[in-house]
Amino acid sequence: MCPLCNAIEQRKSGTPGHPKLYQEGNPKRGRSPSGEAITTTHYRCKVCGTKWTYENDKKNDRAGWSASEPVR
């Protein structure tokens, strides 16, 4: 991961990404097991290629950013 990606705080709701992330596809809306609305959006870093998912779930403090390995 690049330094920008390393600075993203993962699995904490409400934390920011960074300006070199671009959105891939449209956000997906769904429901949590408890019935709360969730929006999931996929991003990729223009610098290092790391894939990111942002889960917007106001009732889950562990929602937020999660990364997968960069594409080589």
Secondary structure as GFF3:
##gff-version 3
##sequence-region A 1 72
A	DSSP	alpha_helix	3	6	.	.	.	ID=ss1
A	DSSP	beta_strand	21	31	.	.	.	ID=ss2
A	DSSP	beta_strand	37	45	.	.	.	ID=ss3
A	DSSP	beta_strand	51	56	.	.	.	ID=ss4
A	DSSP	beta_strand	64	67	.	.	.	ID=ss5
###
